[in-house]
Amino acid sequence: MNIKKLLLVMPLLFSFATYARDCATEFENKNYEKALVECTQEAEENDKVAQYNLARMYDDGEGIEQDKQKAVYWYTKAAEQGDSIAQNDLAVIYYDDEGIKQDKLKAAYWFEKAAEQNLSSAQYNLAVMYEKGEGIEQNKQKAVYWFTKAAEQGYSSAQFNLALKYYNGEGVEQDKQKAVYWYTKAAEQGYASGQDNLAIMYYKGEGVEQDKQKAVYWYTKAAEQGYAKAQYHLGIMYDNGEGIEHDEQKAVNWYTKAAEQGNINAQNNLAVMYENGEGVKQDKQKAVYWYKKAAEQGEPVAQYNLALKYDEGDGIKQNKSLAKEFFKQSCDQGYESACDKLKK
Protein backbone atom coordinates (compact mmCIF):
# COMPACT_ATOMS: atom_id res chain seq x y z
CA MET A 1 0.00 0.00 0.00
CA ASN A 2 1.46 3.30 -1.06
CA ILE A 3 0.92 6.68 0.49
CA LYS A 4 -0.95 8.78 -2.04
CA LYS A 5 -0.28 12.36 -2.99
CA LEU A 6 -3.11 14.40 -4.44
CA LEU A 7 -2.03 16.41 -7.43
CA LEU A 8 -4.85 18.80 -8.17
CA VAL A 9 -4.89 22.38 -9.31
CA MET A 10 -6.76 24.43 -6.78
CA PRO A 11 -9.94 25.99 -8.15
CA LEU A 12 -9.89 29.61 -9.19
CA LEU A 13 -10.96 32.09 -6.59
CA PHE A 14 -12.94 35.13 -7.63
CA SER A 15 -12.74 38.55 -6.04
CA PHE A 16 -15.74 40.70 -5.33
CA ALA A 17 -15.14 42.29 -8.74
CA THR A 18 -15.77 38.78 -10.21
CA TYR A 19 -12.39 38.34 -11.90
CA ALA A 20 -9.91 35.51 -11.21
CA ARG A 21 -6.93 36.02 -8.97
CA ASP A 22 -3.81 36.19 -11.15
CA CYS A 23 -1.92 33.46 -9.26
CA ALA A 24 -4.59 30.83 -9.83
CA THR A 25 -5.08 31.86 -13.45
CA GLU A 26 -1.40 31.78 -14.34
CA PHE A 27 -0.82 28.56 -12.42
CA GLU A 28 -3.73 26.80 -14.09
CA ASN A 29 -2.47 27.96 -17.51
CA LYS A 30 1.04 26.74 -16.63
CA ASN A 31 2.52 30.20 -17.08
CA TYR A 32 4.87 29.44 -14.23
CA GLU A 33 7.16 32.45 -14.56
CA LYS A 34 4.21 34.83 -14.12
CA ALA A 35 2.59 32.50 -11.61
CA LEU A 36 5.67 32.64 -9.40
CA VAL A 37 5.46 36.42 -9.15
CA GLU A 38 1.70 36.54 -8.60
CA CYS A 39 1.54 33.55 -6.26
CA THR A 40 4.38 34.85 -4.12
CA GLN A 41 2.63 38.19 -3.69
CA GLU A 42 -0.76 36.66 -2.92
CA ALA A 43 0.74 33.99 -0.66
CA GLU A 44 2.44 36.70 1.40
CA GLU A 45 -0.99 38.34 1.67
CA ASN A 46 -2.14 35.09 3.34
CA ASP A 47 -4.18 33.76 0.41
CA LYS A 48 -4.28 30.01 1.07
CA VAL A 49 -4.87 29.07 -2.58
CA ALA A 50 -1.80 31.05 -3.61
CA GLN A 51 0.14 29.48 -0.76
CA TYR A 52 -0.82 26.02 -1.97
CA ASN A 53 0.00 26.78 -5.61
CA LEU A 54 3.33 28.31 -4.64
CA ALA A 55 4.11 25.23 -2.55
CA ARG A 56 3.32 23.06 -5.57
CA MET A 57 5.72 25.05 -7.71
CA TYR A 58 8.54 24.60 -5.21
CA ASP A 59 7.57 20.94 -4.68
CA ASP A 60 7.62 20.06 -8.38
CA GLY A 61 10.28 22.51 -9.54
CA GLU A 62 7.85 24.25 -11.90
CA GLY A 63 9.06 27.67 -12.98
CA ILE A 64 11.66 27.69 -10.23
CA GLU A 65 14.36 25.45 -8.81
CA GLN A 66 12.87 22.66 -6.75
CA ASP A 67 13.05 23.42 -3.04
CA LYS A 68 11.30 20.99 -0.68
CA GLN A 69 11.89 23.15 2.36
CA LYS A 70 10.14 26.11 0.78
CA ALA A 71 7.41 23.75 -0.39
CA VAL A 72 6.93 22.64 3.20
CA TYR A 73 6.86 26.25 4.36
CA TRP A 74 4.05 27.23 2.02
CA TYR A 75 2.13 23.95 2.33
CA THR A 76 2.19 24.56 6.09
CA LYS A 77 0.83 28.09 5.67
CA ALA A 78 -2.08 26.80 3.59
CA ALA A 79 -2.57 23.75 5.82
CA GLU A 80 -2.80 25.89 8.94
CA GLN A 81 -5.65 27.76 7.26
CA GLY A 82 -7.50 24.48 6.87
CA ASP A 83 -6.74 23.65 3.25
CA SER A 84 -7.24 19.89 3.14
CA ILE A 85 -5.23 19.24 -0.03
CA ALA A 86 -2.29 21.19 1.35
CA GLN A 87 -2.57 19.20 4.57
CA ASN A 88 -2.43 15.93 2.62
CA ASP A 89 0.49 16.99 0.42
CA LEU A 90 2.40 18.32 3.41
CA ALA A 91 1.90 14.99 5.14
CA VAL A 92 3.20 13.14 2.08
CA ILE A 93 6.45 15.12 2.17
CA TYR A 94 6.93 14.33 5.85
CA TYR A 95 6.11 10.67 5.18
CA ASP A 96 8.36 10.21 2.16
CA ASP A 97 11.41 12.10 3.45
CA GLU A 98 11.50 14.19 0.28
CA GLY A 99 14.29 16.68 0.80
CA ILE A 100 13.45 17.21 4.47
CA LYS A 101 13.83 15.17 7.61
CA GLN A 102 11.26 12.40 7.68
CA ASP A 103 8.68 12.83 10.42
CA LYS A 104 5.89 10.27 10.37
CA LEU A 105 4.32 11.72 13.49
CA LYS A 106 3.76 14.98 11.63
CA ALA A 107 2.64 13.04 8.58
CA ALA A 108 -0.04 11.29 10.62
CA TYR A 109 -1.09 14.61 12.17
CA TRP A 110 -1.68 16.31 8.85
CA PHE A 111 -3.26 13.27 7.20
CA GLU A 112 -5.74 13.21 10.06
CA LYS A 113 -6.52 16.91 9.67
CA ALA A 114 -7.30 16.39 5.98
CA ALA A 115 -9.13 13.11 6.58
CA GLU A 116 -11.45 14.79 9.06
CA GLN A 117 -12.39 17.16 6.24
CA ASN A 118 -13.44 14.16 4.17
CA LEU A 119 -10.54 14.20 1.72
CA SER A 120 -10.54 10.62 0.43
CA SER A 121 -6.82 10.43 -0.38
CA ALA A 122 -5.95 11.55 3.15
CA GLN A 123 -8.42 9.05 4.63
CA TYR A 124 -6.67 6.32 2.66
CA ASN A 125 -3.23 7.54 3.70
CA LEU A 126 -4.23 7.73 7.35
CA ALA A 127 -5.63 4.20 7.15
CA VAL A 128 -2.29 2.99 5.80
CA MET A 129 -0.50 4.58 8.74
CA TYR A 130 -2.84 2.94 11.24
CA GLU A 131 -2.37 -0.31 9.36
CA LYS A 132 1.41 -0.16 9.59
CA GLY A 133 1.66 1.62 12.94
CA GLU A 134 3.79 4.38 11.42
CA GLY A 135 3.87 7.69 13.26
CA ILE A 136 0.84 6.50 15.15
CA GLU A 137 -0.03 3.47 17.27
CA GLN A 138 -1.05 0.52 15.11
CA ASN A 139 -4.79 0.10 15.15
CA LYS A 140 -6.44 -2.27 12.68
CA GLN A 141 -9.94 -1.10 13.62
CA LYS A 142 -9.09 2.52 12.87
CA ALA A 143 -7.47 1.42 9.63
CA VAL A 144 -10.76 -0.21 8.66
CA TYR A 145 -12.67 2.92 9.70
CA TRP A 146 -10.63 5.19 7.44
CA PHE A 147 -10.45 2.71 4.57
CA THR A 148 -14.25 2.61 4.76
CA LYS A 149 -14.55 6.40 4.69
CA ALA A 150 -12.39 6.59 1.56
CA ALA A 151 -13.97 3.53 -0.05
CA GLU A 152 -17.45 5.00 0.32
CA GLN A 153 -16.23 7.98 -1.70
CA GLY A 154 -15.14 5.68 -4.50
CA TYR A 155 -11.42 5.59 -3.75
CA SER A 156 -10.39 2.34 -5.46
CA SER A 157 -7.22 1.65 -3.44
CA ALA A 158 -9.26 1.95 -0.24
CA GLN A 159 -11.96 -0.32 -1.66
CA PHE A 160 -9.37 -2.96 -2.43
CA ASN A 161 -7.74 -2.75 0.99
CA LEU A 162 -11.09 -2.78 2.75
CA ALA A 163 -11.98 -5.94 0.84
CA LEU A 164 -8.74 -7.50 2.08
CA LYS A 165 -9.69 -6.59 5.63
CA TYR A 166 -13.07 -8.26 5.34
CA TYR A 167 -11.56 -11.30 3.65
CA ASN A 168 -8.90 -11.82 6.33
CA GLY A 169 -10.95 -10.59 9.27
CA GLU A 170 -8.38 -7.97 10.25
CA GLY A 171 -9.75 -5.12 12.31
CA VAL A 172 -13.25 -6.25 11.44
CA GLU A 173 -15.26 -9.46 11.62
CA GLN A 174 -14.49 -11.70 8.65
CA ASP A 175 -17.15 -11.34 5.98
CA LYS A 176 -16.34 -12.74 2.55
CA GLN A 177 -19.54 -11.39 1.04
CA LYS A 178 -18.45 -7.87 1.97
CA ALA A 179 -15.01 -8.69 0.61
CA VAL A 180 -16.63 -9.56 -2.73
CA TYR A 181 -18.67 -6.35 -2.58
CA TRP A 182 -15.62 -4.13 -2.16
CA TYR A 183 -13.46 -6.10 -4.60
CA THR A 184 -16.24 -5.57 -7.12
CA LYS A 185 -16.30 -1.83 -6.47
CA ALA A 186 -12.54 -1.62 -7.05
CA ALA A 187 -12.64 -3.99 -10.02
CA GLU A 188 -15.33 -1.97 -11.77
CA GLN A 189 -13.01 1.03 -11.61
CA GLY A 190 -10.28 -0.94 -13.35
CA TYR A 191 -8.21 -1.73 -10.27
CA ALA A 192 -6.20 -4.71 -11.54
CA SER A 193 -5.38 -6.43 -8.24
CA GLY A 194 -9.03 -6.06 -7.25
CA GLN A 195 -10.07 -7.68 -10.51
CA ASP A 196 -7.68 -10.56 -9.92
CA ASN A 197 -8.84 -11.12 -6.34
CA LEU A 198 -12.48 -10.91 -7.37
CA ALA A 199 -11.79 -13.54 -10.02
CA ILE A 200 -10.30 -15.78 -7.35
CA MET A 201 -13.45 -15.37 -5.24
CA TYR A 202 -15.61 -16.43 -8.19
CA TYR A 203 -13.25 -19.30 -8.98
CA LYS A 204 -13.35 -20.67 -5.43
CA GLY A 205 -16.94 -19.72 -4.69
CA GLU A 206 -15.96 -17.67 -1.64
CA GLY A 207 -18.51 -15.08 -0.57
CA VAL A 208 -20.29 -15.59 -3.86
CA GLU A 209 -21.67 -18.48 -5.89
CA GLN A 210 -18.90 -20.24 -7.79
CA ASP A 211 -18.77 -19.04 -11.38
CA LYS A 212 -15.67 -19.88 -13.39
CA GLN A 213 -16.86 -17.91 -16.40
CA LYS A 214 -16.96 -14.77 -14.27
CA ALA A 215 -13.56 -15.71 -12.93
CA VAL A 216 -12.25 -15.80 -16.51
CA TYR A 217 -13.93 -12.45 -17.20
CA TRP A 218 -12.18 -10.69 -14.33
CA TYR A 219 -8.86 -12.46 -14.85
CA THR A 220 -8.98 -11.21 -18.44
CA LYS A 221 -9.71 -7.64 -17.36
CA ALA A 222 -6.67 -7.61 -15.08
CA ALA A 223 -4.46 -9.57 -17.48
CA GLU A 224 -5.11 -7.10 -20.28
CA GLN A 225 -3.76 -4.38 -18.00
CA GLY A 226 -0.51 -6.29 -17.69
CA TYR A 227 -1.14 -7.66 -14.20
CA ALA A 228 1.18 -10.68 -14.01
CA LYS A 229 -0.72 -12.71 -11.42
CA ALA A 230 -3.90 -12.46 -13.48
CA GLN A 231 -2.02 -13.39 -16.64
CA TYR A 232 -0.77 -16.52 -14.88
CA HIS A 233 -4.24 -17.35 -13.58
CA LEU A 234 -5.78 -16.80 -17.00
CA GLY A 235 -3.14 -19.09 -18.48
CA ILE A 236 -4.26 -21.81 -16.06
CA MET A 237 -7.88 -21.35 -17.07
CA TYR A 238 -7.03 -21.83 -20.75
CA ASP A 239 -4.64 -24.65 -19.91
CA ASN A 240 -7.27 -26.58 -17.96
CA GLY A 241 -10.32 -25.47 -19.93
CA GLU A 242 -12.02 -24.03 -16.85
CA GLY A 243 -14.71 -21.44 -17.48
CA ILE A 244 -13.51 -21.19 -21.07
CA GLU A 245 -12.68 -23.51 -23.94
CA HIS A 246 -9.39 -25.37 -23.56
CA ASP A 247 -6.73 -23.58 -25.62
CA GLU A 248 -3.08 -24.45 -25.09
CA GLN A 249 -1.83 -21.72 -27.41
CA LYS A 250 -3.62 -19.04 -25.41
CA ALA A 251 -2.34 -20.65 -22.23
CA VAL A 252 1.22 -20.32 -23.58
CA ASN A 253 0.53 -16.71 -24.55
CA TRP A 254 -0.61 -15.72 -21.06
CA TYR A 255 2.04 -17.79 -19.28
CA THR A 256 4.65 -16.02 -21.42
CA LYS A 257 3.37 -12.56 -20.55
CA ALA A 258 3.43 -13.37 -16.85
CA ALA A 259 6.76 -15.19 -17.04
CA GLU A 260 8.42 -12.22 -18.72
CA GLN A 261 7.37 -10.13 -15.71
CA GLY A 262 9.05 -12.58 -13.36
CA ASN A 263 6.05 -14.62 -12.18
CA ILE A 264 7.73 -17.83 -11.01
CA ASN A 265 4.67 -20.06 -11.33
CA ALA A 266 4.11 -18.93 -14.90
CA GLN A 267 7.79 -19.49 -15.67
CA ASN A 268 7.59 -23.09 -14.46
CA ASN A 269 4.33 -23.77 -16.30
CA LEU A 270 5.67 -22.22 -19.49
CA ALA A 271 8.75 -24.43 -19.22
CA VAL A 272 6.47 -27.48 -18.94
CA MET A 273 4.62 -26.37 -22.09
CA TYR A 274 7.92 -26.17 -23.99
CA GLU A 275 9.02 -29.45 -22.44
CA ASN A 276 5.94 -31.30 -23.69
CA GLY A 277 5.27 -29.30 -26.84
CA GLU A 278 1.86 -28.18 -25.60
CA GLY A 279 0.50 -25.14 -27.42
CA VAL A 280 3.97 -24.47 -28.78
CA LYS A 281 6.66 -26.34 -30.69
CA GLN A 282 8.61 -28.59 -28.35
CA ASP A 283 11.87 -26.94 -27.33
CA LYS A 284 13.88 -28.51 -24.51
CA GLN A 285 16.34 -25.62 -24.39
CA LYS A 286 13.57 -23.07 -23.87
CA ALA A 287 12.14 -25.37 -21.22
CA VAL A 288 15.48 -25.28 -19.43
CA TYR A 289 15.63 -21.48 -19.81
CA TRP A 290 12.31 -20.99 -18.04
CA TYR A 291 12.99 -23.66 -15.40
CA LYS A 292 16.18 -21.74 -14.60
CA LYS A 293 14.33 -18.43 -14.31
CA ALA A 294 11.89 -19.89 -11.79
CA ALA A 295 14.50 -21.99 -9.97
CA GLU A 296 16.74 -18.97 -9.45
CA GLN A 297 13.82 -17.29 -7.69
CA GLY A 298 13.45 -20.26 -5.36
CA GLU A 299 10.46 -22.08 -6.89
CA PRO A 300 10.86 -25.68 -5.59
CA VAL A 301 9.04 -27.48 -8.43
CA ALA A 302 11.12 -25.62 -10.99
CA GLN A 303 14.28 -26.45 -9.03
CA TYR A 304 13.29 -30.11 -9.14
CA ASN A 305 12.49 -29.97 -12.86
CA LEU A 306 15.78 -28.21 -13.62
CA ALA A 307 17.64 -30.77 -11.54
CA LEU A 308 16.11 -33.52 -13.70
CA LYS A 309 17.33 -31.77 -16.83
CA TYR A 310 20.88 -31.53 -15.48
CA ASP A 311 20.72 -35.11 -14.23
CA GLU A 312 19.65 -36.47 -17.60
CA GLY A 313 21.46 -33.98 -19.83
CA ASP A 314 18.15 -33.16 -21.48
CA GLY A 315 18.18 -29.77 -23.24
CA ILE A 316 21.36 -28.86 -21.42
CA LYS A 317 24.80 -30.34 -20.84
CA GLN A 318 24.65 -33.07 -18.23
CA ASN A 319 25.94 -31.96 -14.83
CA LYS A 320 25.35 -34.32 -11.93
CA SER A 321 26.79 -31.87 -9.42
CA LEU A 322 24.34 -29.12 -10.37
CA ALA A 323 21.54 -31.65 -10.48
CA LYS A 324 22.28 -32.60 -6.88
CA GLU A 325 22.45 -28.94 -5.86
CA PHE A 326 19.02 -28.15 -7.30
CA PHE A 327 17.52 -31.35 -5.87
CA LYS A 328 18.84 -30.21 -2.47
CA GLN A 329 17.42 -26.69 -2.85
CA SER A 330 14.04 -28.15 -3.74
CA CYS A 331 14.18 -30.72 -0.94
CA ASP A 332 15.10 -28.04 1.61
CA GLN A 333 11.77 -26.38 0.78
CA GLY A 334 9.90 -29.60 1.47
CA TYR A 335 9.42 -30.95 -2.06
CA GLU A 336 9.31 -34.68 -1.39
CA SER A 337 10.13 -35.85 -4.94
CA ALA A 338 13.43 -33.97 -4.73
CA CYS A 339 14.18 -35.49 -1.33
CA ASP A 340 13.55 -38.94 -2.77
CA LYS A 341 16.06 -38.26 -5.53
CA LEU A 342 18.72 -37.36 -2.99
CA LYS A 343 18.24 -40.67 -1.17
CA LYS A 344 19.10 -42.67 -4.26
C-alpha positions as CSV (number, residue, x, y, z in Angstrom):
1,M,0.0,0.0,0.0
2,N,1.5,3.3,-1.1
3,I,0.9,6.7,0.5
4,K,-1.0,8.8,-2.0
5,K,-0.3,12.4,-3.0
6,L,-3.1,14.4,-4.4
7,L,-2.0,16.4,-7.4
8,L,-4.9,18.8,-8.2
9,V,-4.9,22.4,-9.3
10,M,-6.8,24.4,-6.8
11,P,-9.9,26.0,-8.2
12,L,-9.9,29.6,-9.2
13,L,-11.0,32.1,-6.6
14,F,-12.9,35.1,-7.6
15,S,-12.7,38.5,-6.0
16,F,-15.7,40.7,-5.3
17,A,-15.1,42.3,-8.7
18,T,-15.8,38.8,-10.2
19,Y,-12.4,38.3,-11.9
20,A,-9.9,35.5,-11.2
21,R,-6.9,36.0,-9.0
22,D,-3.8,36.2,-11.2
23,C,-1.9,33.5,-9.3
24,A,-4.6,30.8,-9.8
25,T,-5.1,31.9,-13.4
26,E,-1.4,31.8,-14.3
27,F,-0.8,28.6,-12.4
28,E,-3.7,26.8,-14.1
29,N,-2.5,28.0,-17.5
30,K,1.0,26.7,-16.6
31,N,2.5,30.2,-17.1
32,Y,4.9,29.4,-14.2
33,E,7.2,32.5,-14.6
34,K,4.2,34.8,-14.1
35,A,2.6,32.5,-11.6
36,L,5.7,32.6,-9.4
37,V,5.5,36.4,-9.1
38,E,1.7,36.5,-8.6
39,C,1.5,33.6,-6.3
40,T,4.4,34.9,-4.1
41,Q,2.6,38.2,-3.7
42,E,-0.8,36.7,-2.9
43,A,0.7,34.0,-0.7
44,E,2.4,36.7,1.4
45,E,-1.0,38.3,1.7
46,N,-2.1,35.1,3.3
47,D,-4.2,33.8,0.4
48,K,-4.3,30.0,1.1
49,V,-4.9,29.1,-2.6
50,A,-1.8,31.0,-3.6
51,Q,0.1,29.5,-0.8
52,Y,-0.8,26.0,-2.0
53,N,0.0,26.8,-5.6
54,L,3.3,28.3,-4.6
55,A,4.1,25.2,-2.6
56,R,3.3,23.1,-5.6
57,M,5.7,25.0,-7.7
58,Y,8.5,24.6,-5.2
59,D,7.6,20.9,-4.7
60,D,7.6,20.1,-8.4
61,G,10.3,22.5,-9.5
62,E,7.8,24.2,-11.9
63,G,9.1,27.7,-13.0
64,I,11.7,27.7,-10.2
65,E,14.4,25.5,-8.8
66,Q,12.9,22.7,-6.7
67,D,13.1,23.4,-3.0
68,K,11.3,21.0,-0.7
69,Q,11.9,23.2,2.4
70,K,10.1,26.1,0.8
71,A,7.4,23.7,-0.4
72,V,6.9,22.6,3.2
73,Y,6.9,26.2,4.4
74,W,4.0,27.2,2.0
75,Y,2.1,23.9,2.3
76,T,2.2,24.6,6.1
77,K,0.8,28.1,5.7
78,A,-2.1,26.8,3.6
79,A,-2.6,23.8,5.8
80,E,-2.8,25.9,8.9
81,Q,-5.6,27.8,7.3
82,G,-7.5,24.5,6.9
83,D,-6.7,23.6,3.2
84,S,-7.2,19.9,3.1
85,I,-5.2,19.2,0.0
86,A,-2.3,21.2,1.3
87,Q,-2.6,19.2,4.6
88,N,-2.4,15.9,2.6
89,D,0.5,17.0,0.4
90,L,2.4,18.3,3.4
91,A,1.9,15.0,5.1
92,V,3.2,13.1,2.1
93,I,6.4,15.1,2.2
94,Y,6.9,14.3,5.9
95,Y,6.1,10.7,5.2
96,D,8.4,10.2,2.2
97,D,11.4,12.1,3.4
98,E,11.5,14.2,0.3
99,G,14.3,16.7,0.8
100,I,13.4,17.2,4.5
101,K,13.8,15.2,7.6
102,Q,11.3,12.4,7.7
103,D,8.7,12.8,10.4
104,K,5.9,10.3,10.4
105,L,4.3,11.7,13.5
106,K,3.8,15.0,11.6
107,A,2.6,13.0,8.6
108,A,0.0,11.3,10.6
109,Y,-1.1,14.6,12.2
110,W,-1.7,16.3,8.8
111,F,-3.3,13.3,7.2
112,E,-5.7,13.2,10.1
113,K,-6.5,16.9,9.7
114,A,-7.3,16.4,6.0
115,A,-9.1,13.1,6.6
116,E,-11.4,14.8,9.1
117,Q,-12.4,17.2,6.2
118,N,-13.4,14.2,4.2
119,L,-10.5,14.2,1.7
120,S,-10.5,10.6,0.4
121,S,-6.8,10.4,-0.4
122,A,-6.0,11.6,3.1
123,Q,-8.4,9.1,4.6
124,Y,-6.7,6.3,2.7
125,N,-3.2,7.5,3.7
126,L,-4.2,7.7,7.3
127,A,-5.6,4.2,7.2
128,V,-2.3,3.0,5.8
129,M,-0.5,4.6,8.7
130,Y,-2.8,2.9,11.2
131,E,-2.4,-0.3,9.4
132,K,1.4,-0.2,9.6
133,G,1.7,1.6,12.9
134,E,3.8,4.4,11.4
135,G,3.9,7.7,13.3
136,I,0.8,6.5,15.2
137,E,0.0,3.5,17.3
138,Q,-1.1,0.5,15.1
139,N,-4.8,0.1,15.2
140,K,-6.4,-2.3,12.7
141,Q,-9.9,-1.1,13.6
142,K,-9.1,2.5,12.9
143,A,-7.5,1.4,9.6
144,V,-10.8,-0.2,8.7
145,Y,-12.7,2.9,9.7
146,W,-10.6,5.2,7.4
147,F,-10.5,2.7,4.6
148,T,-14.3,2.6,4.8
149,K,-14.5,6.4,4.7
150,A,-12.4,6.6,1.6
151,A,-14.0,3.5,0.0
152,E,-17.4,5.0,0.3
153,Q,-16.2,8.0,-1.7
154,G,-15.1,5.7,-4.5
155,Y,-11.4,5.6,-3.7
156,S,-10.4,2.3,-5.5
157,S,-7.2,1.7,-3.4
158,A,-9.3,1.9,-0.2
159,Q,-12.0,-0.3,-1.7
160,F,-9.4,-3.0,-2.4
161,N,-7.7,-2.7,1.0
162,L,-11.1,-2.8,2.7
163,A,-12.0,-5.9,0.8
164,L,-8.7,-7.5,2.1
165,K,-9.7,-6.6,5.6
166,Y,-13.1,-8.3,5.3
167,Y,-11.6,-11.3,3.6
168,N,-8.9,-11.8,6.3
169,G,-11.0,-10.6,9.3
170,E,-8.4,-8.0,10.2
171,G,-9.8,-5.1,12.3
172,V,-13.3,-6.3,11.4
173,E,-15.3,-9.5,11.6
174,Q,-14.5,-11.7,8.7
175,D,-17.1,-11.3,6.0
176,K,-16.3,-12.7,2.6
177,Q,-19.5,-11.4,1.0
178,K,-18.5,-7.9,2.0
179,A,-15.0,-8.7,0.6
180,V,-16.6,-9.6,-2.7
181,Y,-18.7,-6.3,-2.6
182,W,-15.6,-4.1,-2.2
183,Y,-13.5,-6.1,-4.6
184,T,-16.2,-5.6,-7.1
185,K,-16.3,-1.8,-6.5
186,A,-12.5,-1.6,-7.0
187,A,-12.6,-4.0,-10.0
188,E,-15.3,-2.0,-11.8
189,Q,-13.0,1.0,-11.6
190,G,-10.3,-0.9,-13.4
191,Y,-8.2,-1.7,-10.3
192,A,-6.2,-4.7,-11.5
193,S,-5.4,-6.4,-8.2
194,G,-9.0,-6.1,-7.2
195,Q,-10.1,-7.7,-10.5
196,D,-7.7,-10.6,-9.9
197,N,-8.8,-11.1,-6.3
198,L,-12.5,-10.9,-7.4
199,A,-11.8,-13.5,-10.0
200,I,-10.3,-15.8,-7.3
201,M,-13.4,-15.4,-5.2
202,Y,-15.6,-16.4,-8.2
203,Y,-13.2,-19.3,-9.0
204,K,-13.4,-20.7,-5.4
205,G,-16.9,-19.7,-4.7
206,E,-16.0,-17.7,-1.6
207,G,-18.5,-15.1,-0.6
208,V,-20.3,-15.6,-3.9
209,E,-21.7,-18.5,-5.9
210,Q,-18.9,-20.2,-7.8
211,D,-18.8,-19.0,-11.4
212,K,-15.7,-19.9,-13.4
213,Q,-16.9,-17.9,-16.4
214,K,-17.0,-14.8,-14.3
215,A,-13.6,-15.7,-12.9
216,V,-12.3,-15.8,-16.5
217,Y,-13.9,-12.4,-17.2
218,W,-12.2,-10.7,-14.3
219,Y,-8.9,-12.5,-14.9
220,T,-9.0,-11.2,-18.4
221,K,-9.7,-7.6,-17.4
222,A,-6.7,-7.6,-15.1
223,A,-4.5,-9.6,-17.5
224,E,-5.1,-7.1,-20.3
225,Q,-3.8,-4.4,-18.0
226,G,-0.5,-6.3,-17.7
227,Y,-1.1,-7.7,-14.2
228,A,1.2,-10.7,-14.0
229,K,-0.7,-12.7,-11.4
230,A,-3.9,-12.5,-13.5
231,Q,-2.0,-13.4,-16.6
232,Y,-0.8,-16.5,-14.9
233,H,-4.2,-17.4,-13.6
234,L,-5.8,-16.8,-17.0
235,G,-3.1,-19.1,-18.5
236,I,-4.3,-21.8,-16.1
237,M,-7.9,-21.3,-17.1
238,Y,-7.0,-21.8,-20.7
239,D,-4.6,-24.7,-19.9
240,N,-7.3,-26.6,-18.0
241,G,-10.3,-25.5,-19.9
242,E,-12.0,-24.0,-16.9
243,G,-14.7,-21.4,-17.5
244,I,-13.5,-21.2,-21.1
245,E,-12.7,-23.5,-23.9
246,H,-9.4,-25.4,-23.6
247,D,-6.7,-23.6,-25.6
248,E,-3.1,-24.4,-25.1
249,Q,-1.8,-21.7,-27.4
250,K,-3.6,-19.0,-25.4
251,A,-2.3,-20.7,-22.2
252,V,1.2,-20.3,-23.6
253,N,0.5,-16.7,-24.5
254,W,-0.6,-15.7,-21.1
255,Y,2.0,-17.8,-19.3
256,T,4.7,-16.0,-21.4
257,K,3.4,-12.6,-20.6
258,A,3.4,-13.4,-16.9
259,A,6.8,-15.2,-17.0
260,E,8.4,-12.2,-18.7
261,Q,7.4,-10.1,-15.7
262,G,9.0,-12.6,-13.4
263,N,6.1,-14.6,-12.2
264,I,7.7,-17.8,-11.0
265,N,4.7,-20.1,-11.3
266,A,4.1,-18.9,-14.9
267,Q,7.8,-19.5,-15.7
268,N,7.6,-23.1,-14.5
269,N,4.3,-23.8,-16.3
270,L,5.7,-22.2,-19.5
271,A,8.7,-24.4,-19.2
272,V,6.5,-27.5,-18.9
273,M,4.6,-26.4,-22.1
274,Y,7.9,-26.2,-24.0
275,E,9.0,-29.5,-22.4
276,N,5.9,-31.3,-23.7
277,G,5.3,-29.3,-26.8
278,E,1.9,-28.2,-25.6
279,G,0.5,-25.1,-27.4
280,V,4.0,-24.5,-28.8
281,K,6.7,-26.3,-30.7
282,Q,8.6,-28.6,-28.4
283,D,11.9,-26.9,-27.3
284,K,13.9,-28.5,-24.5
285,Q,16.3,-25.6,-24.4
286,K,13.6,-23.1,-23.9
287,A,12.1,-25.4,-21.2
288,V,15.5,-25.3,-19.4
289,Y,15.6,-21.5,-19.8
290,W,12.3,-21.0,-18.0
291,Y,13.0,-23.7,-15.4
292,K,16.2,-21.7,-14.6
293,K,14.3,-18.4,-14.3
294,A,11.9,-19.9,-11.8
295,A,14.5,-22.0,-10.0
296,E,16.7,-19.0,-9.4
297,Q,13.8,-17.3,-7.7
298,G,13.4,-20.3,-5.4
299,E,10.5,-22.1,-6.9
300,P,10.9,-25.7,-5.6
301,V,9.0,-27.5,-8.4
302,A,11.1,-25.6,-11.0
303,Q,14.3,-26.5,-9.0
304,Y,13.3,-30.1,-9.1
305,N,12.5,-30.0,-12.9
306,L,15.8,-28.2,-13.6
307,A,17.6,-30.8,-11.5
308,L,16.1,-33.5,-13.7
309,K,17.3,-31.8,-16.8
310,Y,20.9,-31.5,-15.5
311,D,20.7,-35.1,-14.2
312,E,19.7,-36.5,-17.6
313,G,21.5,-34.0,-19.8
314,D,18.2,-33.2,-21.5
315,G,18.2,-29.8,-23.2
316,I,21.4,-28.9,-21.4
317,K,24.8,-30.3,-20.8
318,Q,24.7,-33.1,-18.2
319,N,25.9,-32.0,-14.8
320,K,25.3,-34.3,-11.9
321,S,26.8,-31.9,-9.4
322,L,24.3,-29.1,-10.4
323,A,21.5,-31.6,-10.5
324,K,22.3,-32.6,-6.9
325,E,22.4,-28.9,-5.9
326,F,19.0,-28.2,-7.3
327,F,17.5,-31.3,-5.9
328,K,18.8,-30.2,-2.5
329,Q,17.4,-26.7,-2.9
330,S,14.0,-28.1,-3.7
331,C,14.2,-30.7,-0.9
332,D,15.1,-28.0,1.6
333,Q,11.8,-26.4,0.8
334,G,9.9,-29.6,1.5
335,Y,9.4,-30.9,-2.1
336,E,9.3,-34.7,-1.4
337,S,10.1,-35.8,-4.9
338,A,13.4,-34.0,-4.7
339,C,14.2,-35.5,-1.3
340,D,13.5,-38.9,-2.8
341,K,16.1,-38.3,-5.5
342,L,18.7,-37.4,-3.0
343,K,18.2,-40.7,-1.2
344,K,19.1,-42.7,-4.3
